[in-house]
Amino acid sequence: MNLDPAHSFESAAHRLERELRRAIMALELAPGARLSEQEIAQRYGVSRQPVREALIALARSRLVEIQPQRGTVVVKLSVRRMMEARFVRESVEVAVVRRACDGFDRASRERIDDLLDAQDRVAARGSHHDFQRYDELFHIALAEGAGCGMAWVAVADLKSHMDRICTLTLPGGDAMAPLVAQHRDIMAAVDARDADGAERAMRHHLTEILRALPRIEADHPELFDDPAVGRTR
């Protein structure tokens, strides 16, 4: 990524934060990795000040930890933080789907059909990054269609602690296809105005990560700071 020097300092810091966040979410910057302000500045062609501001923003999201006199490290995966984030997200998204059953914006409903078709295609290609992007767009469109777009804003930052672990649960299209089917189940219940059914479908969808967690912890213990916690709910 080349940051245009014509952009303001704030823009450079924001764009750099977005790129570093993407790399952290994709595990390209591995949990536990040390980050050098100087190396990042040289790589992206910026001064160290926007790098510092980007890292401070990531620290607020608890994706990196700035250690005085020792530098900055990518925070390891945390089952405890993931469980807390999942609890908050489930609470919000269950409320969203129940509200969606009272009435849903037609344009948003059509957009969701397009998003799910696109998600099917990227699942068939095994494209992790594109799949997760369409997953996020689905949940955004669901909240907007229910008339409560701000609900997604409330959970967007928290969900990063789920998303890094989710990256490890999607080794190929076979793992992705069931998630698209779950999205379709949610929308079928919304279309039927079945609030209880929509809630069940959403809860099932958001517990997928719990079903995969024991295997992920066993396969990647070095990436977690608290792996044993994940075996209780």
Number of C-alpha atoms within 10 A of each C-alpha: 9 11 14 12 11 8 11 11 15 12 15 24 24 17 18 24 21 15 15 20 21 15 13 22 22 19 16 11 17 17 22 18 15 17 17 15 18 13 12 17 17 12 11 16 14 20 16 17 14 22 24 20 18 22 26 18 18 20 17 11 15 18 23 24 21 19 9 7 6 8 12 21 21 22 21 20 24 20 24 17 17 21 19 15 20 21 13 14 21 20 12 16 21 20 19 25 29 21 20 26 21 13 14 20 14 10 10 19 19 12 16 23 14 13 18 19 14 15 25 21 16 20 24 15 13 19 17 20 14 16 25 20 11 20 17 14 17 22 17 21 22 27 25 20 24 24 17 17 16 12 18 21 12 13 17 14 13 19 18 20 23 22 17 21 24 19 15 19 19 19 12 14 18 12 13 22 19 15 19 22 14 17 18 16 18 24 23 15 22 27 17 11 19 18 21 15 19 27 22 15 22 24 16 14 19 19 14 15 20 18 11 15 20 14 13 19 21 11 11 11 14 14 19 18 16 16 20 14 12 16 11 8 7
